[in-house]
């Protein structure tokens, strides 16, 4: 078979003109819903329900066995797909009831429509958040509060926040928090403290209003981060940098399928979780075939609990994907800034509140990265004449950025020729700040709890966490896998009687492998012990007899510091451990559960694993949580420099040898003569 085949780049992602919706037909079972399919969903649901609002519309994931069966029939895929059942899953709301609706798009009919009677509410949509945020501006008590503070109501902007759950179930309400613009775009740095407006989203009316205290609104000066608003002197020490690929990109995109170097995978987008990587396989030259690594991978939830207990803040413990939609909040990437000049951009579509199609342009970018990194090298000076061998490390990146309120998350899935998949979460944007009477730290009283750092006059950056959970359905060269904990143990060398003589060293370390039998065996707090974590295929071995596998190289050892029985931690209980392993279950997709807003934590990853199911030599899913504790500092004002965290999935006895041994050095690229 030789090298993996190469194709010309063909982008068939979602296409529209400015006035005419172009029918784009799905060609793969895991393709996201097309514009035509989304419009069909709207028609069917509205025909069945009046006054309905849409909160989630996405692909109803087909059974894994069906997808793999379709893939195995490579000669007849196109023909078989014409008869493949495409289904959509919808969460809608009507008459103050949440509905779970399954639609057969192939038959143009609703298969199932059931009312959800459990705890929690569906994801907010952008339109209701906007409408709720405008209500206070017409509300007489709020207008009086603004006037009392000497502010101009025309300069006030408000946003809707979910309220969590603290032992009492309420109606589907949100808290409205407001800010003052007055000359700056950085309104998050100018909160109007002490005022909370509660809005019932179903009735879209104000049901509670509190004006508890008056605190000075932080000044607008120095908060604007726009380049056009900065004053000299400027930092111009770095000259222009560009990326040149004279032969064009090395990757190809055909439909939603990406091929690059020795990798191939499927790329999709979901309005709740954003980018989804599926069917990631790597080409093994020795075996002359692609070998599966990951069936499906995506961010399943983000838990962001703030650590301020005051009346206006205690409820700010968000589950960003389930509350607001990580995909809905995805933003267009800026060419040559968010992504380099050699990037290819892809668009996405989702359903708005009334089911109408919405398009996000440039929501994903794909590009090759080379930053001078080294794939491998060795210098040998002992041999006559010496020798030096170096290979440059070029990788492929899939990037998305999501702006959830004040925070910007940048997500990179990076594929390496060595077989590794590195996932990086980068945080930027604006701090969530609290207005304060203090202009200097010396004004505070000894022992006074500010719940944060005074980052500017009258401005406290509130302490908080980010716990980003990844659903990683690994299929290491097949579906039946096991999870192995390799413990690194110190061994003390016993003293001998001299026969044989004792070594001069008194200790060394060794490894002890522990195969997790059940879900409880696989709960790991990273950093608690010296342990390497590997998903192996116990049914396949290398020529040396080792189980083939992929190792999780976790990021920083960060875990929650809240009590496990605290209400917010019950809802975000997936963060209790960095690593969980469950048997594959098509219904267990999102670590925070299906209905997250005001949920009671009774349908989430922590609850699923109480069944303590068997996971040895099974089709298993690895759930990994990357955590950040954020203690704000003055350098975070008025906009935060990017903070990064990452983890890596690395081949471990997966190949018979170094898979990049025969990678050729990059050929020199001739620069285009730009002076002509």
C-alpha positions in Angstrom: 0.0 0.0 0.0 2.9 2.4 0.8 2.4 6.0 1.8 -1.1 7.2 2.8 -2.9 8.6 -0.3 -2.8 12.3 -1.0 -5.7 14.3 -2.4 -6.3 17.8 -3.5 -8.1 20.0 -1.0 -11.8 19.9 -1.4 -13.9 21.8 1.2 -17.5 20.7 1.2 -18.3 21.9 4.8 -21.4 24.1 4.8 -22.0 26.4 1.9 -24.5 29.2 1.5 -24.9 32.2 -0.7 -26.3 35.5 0.7 -29.9 34.8 -0.4 -30.2 31.2 -1.4 -29.8 28.2 1.0 -27.7 25.6 -0.8 -28.6 22.0 0.0 -25.5 20.3 1.4 -26.1 16.6 1.8 -24.4 14.8 4.6 -22.0 12.1 3.4 -21.0 10.5 6.7 -23.0 9.2 9.7 -21.2 11.6 12.0 -21.6 14.7 9.9 -23.3 17.5 11.8 -26.8 18.4 10.7 -26.8 20.3 7.4 -28.6 23.6 6.9 -31.4 21.7 5.0 -31.7 19.2 7.9 -31.9 22.0 10.5 -34.6 23.7 8.5 -36.5 20.4 8.3 -36.3 20.0 12.1 -37.8 23.5 12.6 -40.7 22.6 10.3 -41.5 19.3 11.9 -41.3 20.6 15.5 -43.3 23.7 14.8 -46.0 21.6 13.1 -46.2 19.5 16.2 -46.0 22.3 18.8 -47.2 25.9 19.0 -45.2 28.6 20.7 -42.2 26.4 20.9 -38.6 27.5 21.7 -35.5 25.6 20.6 -32.7 25.0 23.1 -30.6 22.3 21.4 -30.7 20.8 18.0 -28.0 18.3 17.0 -27.2 15.0 15.5 -28.7 12.1 17.4 -25.5 10.1 17.5 -26.0 6.8 15.7 -25.0 3.6 17.5 -21.3 3.1 17.4 -21.6 -0.4 16.0 -23.6 1.0 13.0 -21.0 3.6 12.2 -18.1 1.1 12.4 -20.1 -1.3 10.2 -20.6 1.5 7.6 -16.9 2.3 7.7 -16.0 -1.3 7.2 -18.0 -1.5 4.0 -15.6 0.9 2.2 -16.5 -0.2 -1.3 -20.2 0.6 -0.9 -20.1 3.6 1.5 -21.8 6.0 -0.9 -24.5 3.6 -1.8 -25.1 2.5 1.7 -25.3 6.0 3.0 -28.3 6.8 0.9 -30.2 4.3 3.0 -28.5 5.4 6.3 -31.0 6.7 8.9 -30.2 10.3 9.8 -31.7 11.4 13.1 -31.8 14.6 15.0 -32.1 15.2 18.7 -34.0 18.3 19.9 -34.5 19.8 23.3 -37.4 22.3 23.0 -39.7 24.1 25.4 -43.4 24.8 25.2 -46.0 25.6 27.8 -43.3 25.7 30.5 -42.4 22.1 29.8 -39.1 20.7 28.4 -39.4 18.2 25.5 -36.9 15.6 24.3 -37.7 15.0 20.6 -36.1 12.5 18.3 -36.6 13.1 14.6 -36.1 10.6 11.7 -34.8 12.9 9.0 -34.8 10.1 6.4 -38.6 9.6 6.9 -39.3 13.2 7.7 -41.2 12.3 10.9 -41.0 12.6 14.7 -40.0 9.3 16.2 -40.3 10.2 19.9 -41.5 13.2 21.8 -41.4 13.0 25.6 -41.8 15.6 28.3 -38.9 15.8 30.7 -40.1 15.7 34.3 -36.7 15.6 36.1 -34.6 18.2 37.8 -33.0 21.0 35.8 -33.7 23.0 32.7 -32.3 23.2 29.1 -29.5 25.3 27.8 -30.3 29.0 27.4 -30.5 30.4 23.9 -28.9 33.7 22.9 -32.2 35.3 22.0 -33.8 34.8 25.4 -30.7 36.0 27.2 -30.8 39.2 25.2 -34.5 39.8 25.8 -34.1 39.1 29.5 -31.2 41.5 29.7 -33.3 44.3 28.2 -36.1 44.1 30.7 -34.5 46.1 33.5 -33.9 49.0 31.2 -37.7 49.5 31.1 -38.4 48.7 34.7 -39.2 51.7 36.9 -37.4 50.5 40.2 -34.3 49.7 38.2 -34.4 53.1 36.5 -34.7 54.7 39.9 -31.7 52.8 41.2 -29.6 53.9 38.2 -30.7 57.6 38.7 -29.9 57.3 42.4 -26.3 56.4 41.5 -26.1 59.3 39.1 -25.8 57.1 36.1 -27.3 57.5 32.6 -29.7 54.6 31.8 -28.8 54.8 28.1 -25.2 53.7 29.0 -26.3 50.6 30.9 -26.0 47.1 29.5 -27.3 43.9 31.2 -26.7 40.2 30.8 -28.4 37.0 32.1 -26.7 34.5 34.4 -27.9 31.1 35.5 -28.5 30.8 39.3 -27.4 27.3 40.1 -29.2 25.2 42.7 -29.1 25.6 46.5 -31.6 23.1 47.8 -34.7 24.7 46.5 -36.2 24.2 43.0 -37.3 27.4 41.4 -39.0 28.3 38.2 -36.8 28.7 35.1 -35.3 32.0 36.2 -32.0 33.9 35.6 -30.3 36.7 37.5 -29.7 39.8 35.5 -26.4 41.7 36.3 -25.8 45.1 34.8 -22.8 47.2 33.7 -21.9 50.8 32.7 -20.4 51.5 29.3 -20.0 55.3 29.1 -17.1 55.5 26.7 -15.5 52.0 26.9 -16.2 48.7 25.3 -14.9 46.9 28.4 -18.2 47.1 30.3 -17.3 44.0 32.3 -14.8 46.2 34.2 -17.6 48.5 35.2 -20.2 46.5 37.1 -23.1 48.2 38.8 -22.8 46.4 42.2 -25.6 45.7 44.7 -28.4 45.3 42.2 -29.9 41.9 41.2 -32.9 41.5 38.9 -34.6 38.1 38.6 -36.3 37.2 35.4 -38.7 34.3 34.7 -37.6 33.1 31.2 -40.9 31.3 30.4 -43.0 34.3 31.2 -40.2 36.8 30.2 -40.9 39.1 33.1 -39.2 40.4 36.2 -40.3 38.4 39.3 -37.9 39.8 41.9 -35.8 43.0 42.3 -33.2 43.9 44.9 -31.1 47.0 45.4 -29.0 46.1 48.4 -26.1 48.7 48.5 -24.4 51.4 46.5 -20.8 50.9 45.6 -18.8 53.3 43.3 -18.8 52.1 39.7 -15.1 51.6 38.6 -13.7 54.2 36.3 -13.7 53.7 32.6 -10.3 55.2 32.0 -7.6 52.6 31.2 -10.1 49.8 30.6 -10.4 50.0 26.8 -8.3 47.2 25.2 -8.8 48.1 21.5 -5.6 48.8 19.6 -7.1 52.0 18.1 -7.6 53.4 21.6 -4.1 52.9 22.9 -1.8 55.9 23.4 2.0 56.1 22.8 4.5 54.8 23.5 3.7 51.5 21.8 5.5 48.2 22.0 6.8 47.7 18.4 9.9 45.6 19.1 8.7 42.5 17.1 8.9 42.6 13.3 6.3 41.0 11.1 6.1 37.2 11.0 4.4 35.2 8.3 3.9 31.5 7.4 4.8 30.5 3.9 3.9 27.1 2.3 4.9 27.5 -1.3 3.3 24.2 -2.3 0.1 24.8 -0.4 -1.2 22.9 2.6 -0.2 19.3 3.2 -3.6 18.4 4.6 -6.8 17.7 2.7 -10.4 18.2 3.7 -13.0 16.1 1.8 -16.4 16.7 3.2 -15.8 16.7 6.9 -12.9 14.2 6.7 -9.3 15.5 7.2 -6.1 13.8 6.1 -2.7 15.0 7.0 0.7 13.2 7.1 -0.1 9.9 8.8 -3.4 11.0 10.4 -7.0 10.9 9.3 -10.1 12.0 11.3 -13.6 13.4 11.0 -14.4 16.9 12.0 -17.8 18.2 13.2 -19.4 21.0 15.2 -22.1 20.9 17.9 -24.0 23.9 19.3 -23.5 22.6 22.9 -19.9 21.4 22.9 -18.3 23.0 19.8 -15.7 21.1 17.9 -15.9 17.2 17.8 -13.0 15.0 16.6 -14.1 11.5 15.5 -12.5 8.4 14.1 -9.0 9.6 14.6 -6.7 7.0 13.1 -3.0 6.9 12.3 -1.2 5.2 9.5 1.3 2.5 10.5 3.9 1.9 7.7 5.0 -1.4 9.2 1.4 -2.8 9.2 0.5 -0.9 6.0 -2.9 0.3 7.4 -4.6 3.0 9.4 -5.1 2.0 13.1 -7.8 3.5 15.2 -6.9 5.7 18.2 -10.0 7.6 19.2 -13.6 7.1 18.2 -14.8 10.5 19.5 -13.4 13.4 21.5 -14.8 16.7 22.6 -15.2 19.0 25.6 -18.2 17.7 27.5 -18.5 20.4 30.2 -16.8 23.4 31.8 -17.4 24.1 35.5 -16.6 27.6 36.6 -17.4 28.3 40.3 -16.6 31.8 41.6 -15.5 32.1 45.2 -17.5 35.1 46.4 -20.3 34.4 49.0 -22.0 37.8 48.9 -25.7 38.0 47.8 -24.9 39.2 44.2 -22.2 36.6 43.7 -22.7 33.3 45.6 -24.8 31.7 42.8 -22.2 32.3 40.1 -21.2 28.7 39.7 -21.6 28.0 36.0 -21.6 24.9 33.8 -20.8 26.8 30.7 -21.6 24.1 28.0 -24.9 23.0 29.6 -25.9 26.5 30.7 -25.0 28.7 27.7 -23.7 26.4 24.9 -20.0 26.3 24.2 -20.8 25.9 20.5 -23.4 28.7 20.5 -20.8 31.0 22.1 -18.1 30.1 19.5 -17.0 33.2 17.5 -15.6 33.8 14.1 -11.8 33.4 14.0 -9.9 36.3 12.7 -7.6 35.4 9.8 -3.9 36.1 10.4 -4.6 36.8 14.1 -6.5 34.0 15.6 -5.1 31.6 13.0 -2.0 32.0 10.8 -2.1 32.9 7.1 -1.8 29.2 6.0 -5.0 28.3 7.8 -8.2 27.0 6.1 -11.5 28.1 7.7 -14.8 26.3 8.2 -18.3 27.6 8.9 -21.0 26.1 11.1 -24.7 26.3 11.6 -27.1 26.0 14.6 -30.7 26.6 15.4 -31.8 29.8 17.1 -34.7 30.2 19.6 -37.4 29.9 16.9 -35.5 27.2 15.0 -34.2 29.5 12.4 -30.9 28.8 10.9 -27.9 30.8 12.2 -24.4 30.7 10.7 -21.1 31.3 12.4 -18.4 32.0 9.8 -14.8 30.9 10.3 -15.8 29.0 13.4 -13.0 26.5 13.0 -9.6 26.8 11.4 -7.1 24.0 10.4 -3.5 24.8 9.9 0.0 23.3 9.9 2.2 24.6 12.7 6.0 24.9 12.7 7.5 27.0 15.4 11.1 25.7 15.3 10.3 22.7 17.4 12.3 19.5 17.2 10.7 16.2 16.5 13.9 14.3 17.4 17.6 14.8 17.2 21.0 13.3 18.2 24.6 14.5 17.9 27.3 11.9 18.0 30.8 13.2 18.7 32.6 9.9 19.6 32.6 8.5 16.1 35.3 9.8 13.7 33.9 12.8 11.9 30.8 12.9 14.1 27.2 12.9 13.0 24.2 15.1 13.6 20.6 14.2 12.7 17.6 16.5 13.4 14.0 16.4 12.3 11.7 19.4 12.4 8.4 19.0 14.2 5.5 20.1 12.0 2.0 19.5 13.5 -1.6 19.9 12.4 -3.9 22.1 14.6 -7.7 22.3 14.7 -8.7 25.5 16.5 -11.9 27.0 17.9 -12.5 30.0 20.2 -15.6 30.4 22.3 -16.5 33.6 24.2 -18.7 32.7 27.1 -19.6 36.1 28.6 -16.4 37.7 29.7 -14.2 34.7 29.1 -12.5 33.6 25.9 -11.6 30.0 25.6 -9.2 28.9 22.7 -9.3 25.1 22.1 -6.5 23.4 20.1 -6.5 19.8 19.0 -3.0 19.2 17.8 -2.0 16.1 15.9 1.7 15.1 15.8 3.4 12.8 13.3 4.8 10.9 16.3 1.3 9.7 17.0 0.5 12.0 19.9 -2.6 14.1 20.2 -2.1 17.2 22.3 -5.1 19.2 23.5 -4.5 22.8 24.7 -7.1 25.0 26.5 -6.1 28.7 26.5 -7.9 31.3 28.6 -8.1 35.0 27.9 -10.8 37.7 27.8 -12.0 39.8 30.7 -11.9 39.1 34.4 -15.3 38.9 36.2 -14.8 41.8 38.6 -16.6 43.1 41.6 -17.0 46.9 42.3 -15.5 47.9 45.6 -15.3 51.0 47.8 -11.5 50.5 48.0 -9.0 52.3 45.8 -5.9 50.9 47.7 -5.2 47.7 49.6 -4.2 49.7 52.7 -7.8 50.7 53.1 -8.9 47.2 53.8 -9.3 46.0 57.4 -7.1 43.2 58.8 -8.6 39.8 58.1 -11.3 41.3 55.8 -12.4 38.8 53.1 -12.4 40.5 49.7 -12.9 37.2 47.8 -10.3 38.4 45.3 -7.5 40.8 44.4 -7.7 44.6 44.1 -6.5 44.9 40.5 -7.5 48.5 39.9 -9.2 51.3 41.8 -12.6 50.1 43.0 -12.1 46.8 41.1 -11.7 43.4 42.7 -10.9 40.4 40.4 -12.8 37.5 42.0 -11.1 34.2 42.6 -12.5 31.3 40.7 -11.8 27.9 39.0 -12.2 26.4 35.5 -12.7 22.6 35.3 -12.8 21.6 31.6 -13.9 18.0 31.1 -13.1 16.1 27.9 -15.1 13.0 26.7 -12.4 10.8 25.1 -13.8 7.6 23.6 -10.5 5.9 22.9 -10.5 2.8 20.7 -6.9 1.7 20.8 -6.6 -0.5 17.7 -10.1 -1.9 18.4 -13.1 -1.4 20.7 -12.2 -3.7 23.6 -9.7 -1.8 25.8 -8.6 -1.7 29.5 -7.3 1.0 31.8 -4.0 0.4 33.4 -2.5 2.3 36.3 1.3 1.9 36.4 2.4 2.8 39.8 6.0 3.9 40.3 7.3 2.4 43.5 10.6 2.9 45.4 12.4 -0.3 46.2 14.9 -0.5 49.0 17.8 -2.8 48.3 18.2 -5.2 51.3 21.6 -5.6 52.9 23.3 -8.9 52.0 25.8 -11.0 53.9 28.3 -10.3 51.1 27.4 -13.2 48.9 26.6 -11.9 46.4 28.0 -8.4 47.4 25.4 -5.6 47.8 25.4 -2.9 45.1 26.6 0.5 46.3 23.1 2.0 45.8 20.5 1.4 48.4 17.4 2.1 46.4 15.8 2.3 42.9 12.3 2.6 41.5 10.2 0.0 39.7 6.7 -0.2 38.2 3.6 -2.2 39.3 0.8 -2.5 36.9 -2.8 -2.4 38.1 -5.6 -3.1 35.7 -8.8 -1.3 36.7 -11.6 -3.8 37.0 -14.6 -1.5 37.6 -15.4 2.2 37.4 -14.4 2.8 41.1 -10.9 1.5 40.4 -10.4 4.1 37.7 -11.1 7.3 39.6 -7.9 9.2 39.8 -6.8 12.5 41.4 -3.7 13.4 39.4 -0.7 14.1 41.4 -1.8 12.2 44.5 0.6 9.3 43.7 3.3 8.7 41.1 1.2 6.9 38.5 1.2 6.6 34.7 -2.2 6.1 33.1 -2.6 4.1 30.0 -5.5 2.7 27.9 -4.4 -0.6 26.4 -5.8 -3.2 24.0 -5.1 -6.4 26.0 -6.1 -8.5 22.9 -3.2 -7.2 20.8 0.5 -7.1 21.5 3.7 -5.9 19.9 6.3 -8.3 18.6 8.0 -7.9 21.9 4.9 -9.0 23.8 3.8 -5.7 25.2 0.1 -4.6 25.3 -0.4 -1.8 22.8 -1.7 1.4 24.2 -2.0 5.2 24.5 -0.9 7.0 27.7 -2.6 10.0 29.1 -0.1 12.7 30.0 -2.2 15.0 32.2 -1.8 18.7 32.7 -1.3 20.4 36.1 -2.6 18.6 39.2 -5.6 20.8 39.9 -8.7 19.7 41.7 -11.7 21.3 43.5 -11.3 22.8 47.0 -15.0 22.9 47.8 -16.8 20.4 50.0 -18.1 17.5 48.0 -21.6 17.9 49.5 -21.7 21.7 48.8 -24.6 22.3 46.3 -22.4 23.7 43.5 -19.9 20.9 43.9 -22.7 18.3 43.7 -23.6 19.8 40.3 -20.0 19.9 39.1 -19.1 16.6 40.7 -17.2 15.4 37.7 -14.3 17.6 38.9 -13.9 15.5 42.1 -11.5 13.4 40.1 -9.3 14.3 37.1 -9.8 10.9 35.5 -12.9 8.7 35.3 -13.4 5.6 33.0 -16.9 4.3 32.1 -18.1 1.6 29.7 -19.3 3.1 26.4 -22.9 4.3 26.6 -24.4 6.3 23.8 -26.6 8.3 26.2 -23.7 9.3 28.5 -22.3 12.3 26.5 -22.1 15.3 28.8 -20.4 15.0 32.2 -22.7 17.6 33.7 -25.8 15.8 32.5 -28.5 16.6 29.9 -30.4 19.3 31.7 -27.8 21.4 33.6 -29.4 24.7 34.5 -30.6 24.3 38.2 -29.8 20.6 38.0 -29.5 18.7 41.3 -26.5 16.6 40.3 -28.6 13.5 40.0 -27.7 12.9 36.3 -24.0 13.4 35.8 -20.7 11.5 35.5 -20.4 11.0 39.3 -23.8 9.5 39.5 -23.4 7.2 36.5 -20.2 5.7 38.0 -22.0 4.7 41.2 -23.2 1.6 39.3 -19.5 0.6 39.4 -19.8 -1.2 36.1 -17.1 -3.5 34.7 -14.5 -1.8 32.5 -11.8 -4.4 31.9 -11.5 -5.5 28.3 -14.6 -3.5 27.4 -15.4 -0.6 25.0 -14.5 2.2 27.4 -14.6 6.0 27.6 -11.9 8.1 29.3 -13.1 11.3 30.9 -10.3 13.8 31.7 -10.7 17.1 33.6 -8.1 19.8 33.1 -8.3 22.3 36.0 -7.2 25.9 36.6 -7.3 27.8 39.9 -7.3 31.5 39.1 -6.2 34.0 41.7 -6.4 37.3 39.7 -3.4 39.6 39.6 -3.0 43.2 38.3 -1.5 41.9 35.1 -5.0 40.5 34.3 -6.3 44.1 34.0 -7.9 45.3 31.8 -7.7 42.2 29.6 -6.0 38.9 30.5 -2.8 37.6 28.8 -3.5 34.1 27.7 -3.2 31.3 30.3 -2.6 27.8 28.9 -3.1 24.3 30.1 -2.8 21.1 28.1 -2.8 17.3 28.2 -1.5 14.7 25.7 -2.5 11.3 24.4 0.8 9.5 23.6 1.4 6.1 21.9 2.8 3.6 24.4 4.0 0.4 22.8 1.5 1.1 20.0 4.2 1.0 17.3 7.0 -1.5 16.9 9.5 1.4 16.9 9.8 5.1 16.5 7.1 5.9 14.0 8.8 9.1 12.8 12.2 7.5 12.1 11.8 7.8 8.4 10.3 11.2 8.3 12.3 13.3 5.9 13.8 16.7 6.8 11.8 19.6 5.5 12.9 21.0 2.2 14.0 24.6 2.2 11.3 26.9 1.0 12.2 29.7 -1.4 10.8 33.1 -0.4 8.7 34.9 -2.9 10.4 38.1 -4.2 8.1 40.6 -2.7 10.1 43.7 -3.9 8.9 43.4 -7.5 
